[in-house]
Each structure stands twice: as C-alpha cells, then as structure tokens.
Amino acid sequence: MFRLAFRNLFQSKVRLVISVGGVALALLLILALDAVMTGIERQLTAYIDNSGADIWVSQENVRNMHMAYSALPASVASKVKSVPGVQSVTGILYLTGYFEIGDERDLAYIIGLPKDVEAGGPWRIAEGKAAPGSKEIIIDRGIAKRVGVGLGDQAKVLGEEFTIVGLSEGTAAIAASVAFVSKKDWDRLQANADAVSYVLAKVKPGESPEAIAAQIEQQVPKVTAQTRQMFASQERQVVKDMSTDLITIMNLVGFLIGLAVMALTVYTATLARRAEYGVLKALGARNAHLYRAVLGQAFISVVLGLALGFAFTLLLVIVVPRTGLPIAMEISGESLVKVGGISLVIASLSALLPIKQIAGLDPAMVFRR
C-alpha cells in the first residue's frame, strides 16, 4: 500500500506540486519564524558567547548585561587573578549608548578595552585593526555599510569624535550593535579610572570554570561570578521576560497558520483522489488497505514538503545576512524535530478526516460517473 500511495501521489504532476508545494510553503513559514527567533537569541548573547572568557565577574547580584549596571573597583581584577586556577583576567567597561555618524544615530553596547586584551575584544575583524588605540573606535561592518562609512571616517561616541580603525563582523543585532573604544579614552571622558564594569577571567587548562567561579565568590567579596554559559543564559532569559508575550504570539500565530495551510492541503489532496479509492474498492481492496494508502500518501507529502521547506529556509539563512539587514537566522535541531513531529501528526489527522467518506464510498457510483 505504501507503493500505491507513492504512485498515486506522483501520477499527476499538477497534484504533486499542489500537495507537496502547499506543505512545503506552510513548513517554510514555521521553520523561517523559528530560525529568526533562534537567530535573535544568538545575536543577543553573541558578545558574551564569543568573549573568550570562561568566567564573568560582576557586581554582587548583577547577573546579566542588558539593562543592568555593574561597577567594580579596579582592584577586583587583581584579586580575581590571585584565585588559584585563574590564568588571566581582563577588566572591561560597558554602557549602552549611541554613536553618531553624520545624521545617523545608532544604539550600541560600547565596550572600553584595556591595552592588553585577553578577552572581551572583537572576535572577528573584517577590515582594519583588532584593538582600538587613542581616539579610535571599532564598529560593526554592517552598520558601516548601511550608513556609508569606512576606515578613516569619524564616529561620535561619548560626546567626542573617534576615528574608525576597524570593522568587525557578527557584532550587530536588531536591538543594538557592539562598538569598541580604548579604556584610556573611556577613563578620560567618563572619569571612572578606578572602576571596571566586568572582569573576564580565563581558567587554566584542565580547571573547571564552575569550581573556579565558586572560589571567586568565596574569596572576593561583593561579586557575582558565573561561567560564560550561565551568564549568557541569564542574558537570554532577561530579554525573553521582557518580550515573551510578543515572541509567543508571533510564533503561535505563524505556527497555527502554517499547520492550517498544511492540513487543508493534505485534506484536499486526499478528497481529490476519492475516485481512485473507489476503483480500488471495486477491485476488492479492503478499507484497512485504503487507510494505509491514505496515511502513506500524507506521510510522503510531509516528508517531501519538510525537505523542500528546510532547503528554502537554509537558502534564507544564507541570503538574508548578505542583504545587510541586522537579522540572523539559525536553524536548530530542536526546531526540525518539533516541526517534523507535529506536522506528521496534523497531516495524518487531516488525511483521516475524509477516510469515513472513502470507507462508505459506493464503487458503483464511481463507475456510473
């Protein structure tokens, strides 16, 4: 009966395109929305994930960066460095502000870097320098392309003009991008030379970041130490809590629309073949055989549609970043499993709905028509 379902589906190219194409477009909508949401989550923590630090040390009870303020005495860096198992530390300064290029104003996470950067600097440089010097700034290449500037142009940050000396990649998101200046300039403009926002620590090979983080909290007073993974998780959770209703509604609406389109496509494709099933009944096929053929046809439609939907989504993942839009798309294995599993269930139910009509079909009516 599975072979029959395959032949029945492929005997008409028009019906094949309608059946598989409808399912593919529905699943493309679902997968694309999931890919956008996954990409946004990755963008939100891109700086943390690529910081190179094993442990993030912040002010006591501060567990994230977004809409948070952390201030530590500069001496905390040396105290963290003295904890057994810590290999190196980097104290960075951080605030959310604007940098101005001509008439353009863009929100950015502005990072103040020390001269010798062990962690926390730009992780991928497209052009120019990897570390800013005096009155120099590194900005995202996508932002620079959008506003029409490049190396050697000026950008105003912290109330002063800086020369763009580096263009980074992967540092832009929908909410804000990441810009880097030198700690020396930051101290001069902000008058906080005796403070750092976060201390980024690397542990020695073979050491456990979780264990070292616990030691830092025990030995250094009034700090919170978290592994990079824990810190990124807290950052994602804060943003989710702020926008959970919007994201949930968008995902739910898109998911329901996609499932409705797919269910209607499978249902219509099954009904369109009632005549063929009537002929099979006239030739002696039992209802159980017809049921298996119907379910097999739905299964083939979903598998082919999922493959096409995945291919189109993968194409979008490659093409969208090249458009210069600050949108990242990422396909997750969890999304594929969820979409594939639910799609098979919905398609099976959609195919089973007209089965009652098929089971009660009079073969004589088919021949009379």
N, C-alpha and C positions, 0 to 999 in steps of 0.2 A: 504494500500500500504506500510505502514511502516513495518508491519509484513512480507509482501512479501520481502521487502528489507533485513530484518533480516534473513529470511530463505534462501534467495538467496546467502547471504554472507557466511552463516555458512554451506551450503550444501556440500562444498568441503573444507576439512581441508588444503589442499595444497594452494588453492586460498586464504583462510582466512589468512594463515601465510604470504603469499606474500603481500597481501593487507595491513593488519594491521602491519606486521613487517616492511614493507617499510616505511609506515607513521611513525611508532614509531622510527625508526633509524633516519629519517630526522628530526623529532622533538627533538630527543635526542641531535643531533648536535646543533640545535638552542638553546635549553634550557641550555646545558652544557656551550656554549660560553657565554651566558648571565650570568650564575651562576659564571663563572670565573671572568668576568668583575665586577659584583656586589661584589664578594669577594675581589677583588683587591682594590676597592674603600673603603670597610670596613677596610681592612688592613692599608690603608694609614692613616686613622684617628683613628686607634684603641687606640693609646696612649691618644689622646685628648678625645675620647668618654668615656674612662674608667679612666680618670684622677681623677674623683671625684670632680672636681671644677665646680662651677656654672658660674664663670666669669673668662676669661683670660685677663690679663692686660699686654700690650706690649708697646714697644717704639712707639712714635707717628707715625702713618701711616703704621705700620707693622701689617699685618692682618693674617699672617699665620706662619708656621714653616719651611716648605720645601723651601730650597734655600733662606732663609731670615735670617737677622741678627737683633737681638733685644738686646739692652743693657740699663738697667735702674739702677739708683742709688739705693743702698740697702735701703735707707730711704723711697723709694716709698712704700715698703711693709707696713711700719707703717702708712703712710698716707692713703693707701687704707683701712687698718684695722680701721681707725678712722671714715670712712664714715658710717653714720647710716644705719643699715640693714645688714652690713657685720659681719659674725660670726667668721671667721678665714681666715688667709692668709698663703700662702707658697711661698717663693721665690725659684725658681729653676734656674739652669744654664743649658745651652743647646748648643751643637755644633754637627756638622756632622763630623765624623772622622772614623778611623779604629782601631779595636782591633785585636791584633795578638796572635794566639795560635799555637805555633810551626811554621810550614811553611805556615799556613793558615792566610790570611788577609781578614777580613770581614768588610764591611761598616756598620756603626751603628750610630744611634742617641744616643749620650752619654748625659745622664742626671745627673747633680750634685744635690744631695738631702741634705737638712739640717738634723740635728739630729732628730728633732721632725717633722715628715712628716704628714701633714694634708691632702694633696692632691698631686697627681703627681707621686706617687711611683708605683711599680709593683702591678697590681690588682689581679694577680693570681699566687701564688707560688707553683710549683710542688715539689720542694725539697729545704731544707736549710732555710736561713734567709730571711725576708721580707724587711730588711733595711740594707744597707751596712755600715760597720764601717771603721776604718782607714786601708788603703791599701787593701780594699775588693771591689769586684765587683759582680753584679748580671747580668747574661746573659740569653738569651733565651734557653730553654731546647732543642729545635730542632737543634739549631746551635751547642750546646754542643754535642749532639748525633752524628751529622754529622761529626764533627772533632775528636770525640772520647775522650772527656774530661768530667770531673765531678767535684763534690765538692772537694775542696782542691787543684785542679790544678791551674796553673798560666796562666794569660792572660795579655798581654802588652797593656796598654792604656795610652794615653797622654805621651808616652815616658817612662813609668815606669811599673814594674811588679805588678799585683794585684792578690790576691787570690780569686778564685771563691767560693763564700759562699752561693749563691742562684741561682736556676734555675727557670725562670719564664715561663709562658705559654701565648700564644696569642700575643707575642711581636716581632714576626718575619714576614717579608713581602718579596716580591720579590726584592724590591729595597734595603731595609736595615732592620736591627733589632734594638731593643732598649736595651741599656745597662745602668746600674745604678751604680754610684760611690757616695762617700760621698762628700758633698760640701767642707768639710775641706781639703780633698786631692786635689780637684779641685782648691781651692784658693791657695794652696801651689805650685801647678805645673803651674797654669796659671797666678798667680799674679793679680787676679782681685777680691780681697776680698770685695771691696766696690761696687760691681755691681751684678745684677741678670739679667737673660735673660727675664724671665716672672714671673709675680706674679699671683698665682692661688688663687682665692677667693671663699669661700663658703658663701652663704647668710643665714640669719636666717629663720627658718620655717615661712611660710606664706608670705615672701617677694618675690617680682617679680625680677628675675635676670635682665630682660630688664630695669626696672626702676633703679635698683641699678647700673647697668653698665653706664647708662646715668649720674647718680650722680657722679660716679667716674671720668668720663671725665670732668665734670664741676668743681670738687673740687681738682683734682690732675692734675697739669699742664704737658703738653707734654707727654701724654699717650693715648693709644687707648684701650678701654675696650669693650669686646664683650662677649656675652653669649657663653657657650660651643658649642651650636648648630651652632651659627653663625660662630665661629672660625673654626669648623670642615668643614662647608660648604665652607668657603674661601680656606681651605687647599685642599679640593677635586677639587675645581674649578681651582686652580693653576696647579695641576698635569694634569687635563683634558686639559687645554690650551696648556700644553707642549707636550702632546701625543695624542691630539684629532684626528689628521689625521690617525695615526696608528690604534687606537682603532676603529674609524669609519670604516675604510677599512676592518679590520678583522671581525667586526660584520656584515658588509654588505655582504661580500663575503660568510661567513658562513650561513647567513640568506638566501641568494639567492640560494645557493647550496641545503640547506635543503628544501626550497619551491619547487625547480625544481624537486628534487627526489620525494617529496610527490605528486606533480602534475602529474608526469609521472606514478607513481604507481596507483593513482586513475583513470587516463585516461585509462591505460592498463587494469585495473580490470573491468572497465565499458565495454570496447570493447570486452573483453573476454566473456561477457555474452550476446552478441547480439542474439545468437540462442535462449536463454531462453525468451528474449523480443519478438522475432519473434513468438514464440509459443503463448505467451500471446496475441499478436495482432491477431493471427489466432483465438483465443478463444473469441475475442470481446473486449479486453482491449483498452481503448482509449489512445491517446498519452499523455493526461494530467496525466493519472494514471501511465503511464510508467515514465514520468518525475519525478513524486513524488517518485517513487520507486528508480530511479537512485540517486536523491538527498538524499533520506533516507539512501541509501547504503553508499554514500560518507560521510554523517554525522556520521553514526555508525563507519566507518573506522577511521575517525579523532578522535572521542571521545575515542575509544579503543586505538588508537595509541598515543594520548596525555597522557592517563593514564599510558601506558607502558613506554613512554618516560620520564614522570615525575618520575616514580618508579626507572628507571635506573639512572636518574640524581641524585635522592635522595641517591641512593647507592653510586654514585661517591662522593657526598658531605661528606658521612660518611667515605669512604675508603681513599680518596686522602690525608687528613691530617695525616692519620696513616702511610703513606709511608715516612714521614719525609721531604717531599718537602715543601718549603715555599709558598705554594699555598692554598688559602682559596676559597671555593666555597659556594655560598649562593643563594638560590632560592628566588626570590622576587615575591610577588603577582602581581606586575605590569608586570613582565615578563610573568607569566602564562596567564594573561588576554590578553596581546598583542599577544603572540604566538597562543593562542587558537582562538582568534577572526580572525586573519589574515589567519590561517590555514583553518578555516571553509569557508572563502570567496574563497581562492585559490582552495580548494578541490571542492567546488560547481562549480566554473568555469571550472575546469578540467573535471568534470563529465558532464557538459552541452555541452562541445565541441563535443563529439560523439553523442549527442542526435539527431542532424539533421540526422545522418545516421540511427539511430534507428527509427526516425519518418518516414523516407522514406523506411524502410525495407519492402520487399515483403514477407509475410508469406509463400507464395508458394515456394519461394527459400529455405526457411528453411527446408520444408518437402522434397523437391527434394534432398537436401543434406543428 
